[in-house]
Amino acid sequence: LLGELQLSSGARDQLYLALRLAICETLVGAKEAPLILDDPFLTSDDARTERGVALLKELGRKRQVVLLTCRQNGT
């Protein structure tokens, strides 16, 4: 079993995003509450970021997703 600090920063970004999404689903369930994320891929590499953005686009089919980022091209 690894502690969070034993993970790479990109893997921690993925872990934290998964936790946020799980909490959102638990709290709002089937309601269509918006999801607002502030740079969830800050330390992720390009491949992880692309997969994460694809996941958020899929989630955007059932709820509004607002993604704030410092990345120049948005991904």
LINCOR-V668792 format. One record per residue. RES is the residue in one small letter. PSI is psi in whole degrees, -180 to 180 (NA if undefined). NEAR is the number of other ideal C-beta (glycine too) atoms within 10 Angstrom. D_LAST is the distance of its C-alpha to the last C-alpha in whole Angstrom. Layout:
RES|PSI|NEAR|D_LAST  RES|PSI|NEAR|D_LAST
//
This chain:
l|126|3|31  l|143|7|28  g|161|6|28  e|-32|9|24  l|-11|6|25  q|-10|9|26  l|155|13|22  s|162|12|20  s|-35|10|17  g|-40|17|14  a|-36|15|17  r|-40|16|18  d|-45|21|14  q|-44|17|15  l|-47|12|18  y|-38|14|18  l|-44|18|15  a|-41|13|18  l|-43|10|20  r|-45|14|19  l|-40|16|19  a|-41|10|22  i|-42|10|23  c|-47|17|22  e|-39|12|24  t|-43|8|27  l|-40|9|27  v|-15|13|27  g|-128|8|27  a|-7|8|27  k|153|7|27  e|55|9|24  a|145|12|23  p|155|10|20  l|119|18|17  i|122|12|16  l|132|18|13  d|99|10|13  d|60|13|10  p|-10|20|11  f|29|24|9  l|-45|15|10  t|11|13|12  s|149|23|10  d|174|12|10  d|-40|10|8  a|-45|9|10  r|-40|17|10  t|-45|19|6  e|-43|13|7  r|-39|13|10  g|-43|21|9  v|-39|19|7  a|-41|11|10  l|-44|14|12  l|-35|18|11  k|-40|11|12  e|-44|10|15  l|-30|15|16  g|-12|13|15  r|-25|7|18  k|-11|9|21  r|157|14|19  q|132|11|17  v|124|17|14  v|119|11|13  l|114|19|10  l|133|9|10  t|156|16|8  c|-2|8|9  r|138|14|6  q|-44|6|8  n|4|5|6  g|-7|7|4  t|NA|13|0
//
